[in-house]
Amino acid sequence: MIVINQVSMKRNVKNHINKEIHQALKPTYFDTIQLATCINILERHGYTIIQEDYKPWDGIICGATGHEYFTIAQLQDLREDNCTVVKNAQLSLSWHKMASGRYEVIAYVS
């Protein structure tokens, strides 16, 4: 049985994460959808994204156009029997494949 806790992400932490995401995605157009970049930034701040079963997210992002919201959890508390979910923030990721074959990617923590 997994114990689910909830916590709020402080506004200043959210602002720092969003500034880093903005800088990383500043070129805007990429050969791939930049989810790994966003996960790396979250992890530097002690967070990651999780699946519906409260395990670290493991999946594929595909398609010419899409938008996804990801649940954020504290990295330090993510174990088989425990998860601390951030209740006031999600990672928002949007992408669109341009005629050039490159992706326009927009992401932020809401």
Summary of the structure (lengths in Angstrom):
residues: 110
radius of gyration: 14.3
end to end distance: 29.5
largest distance: 48.0
contacts: 295
relative contact order: 0.27
helix: 22%
strand: 42%
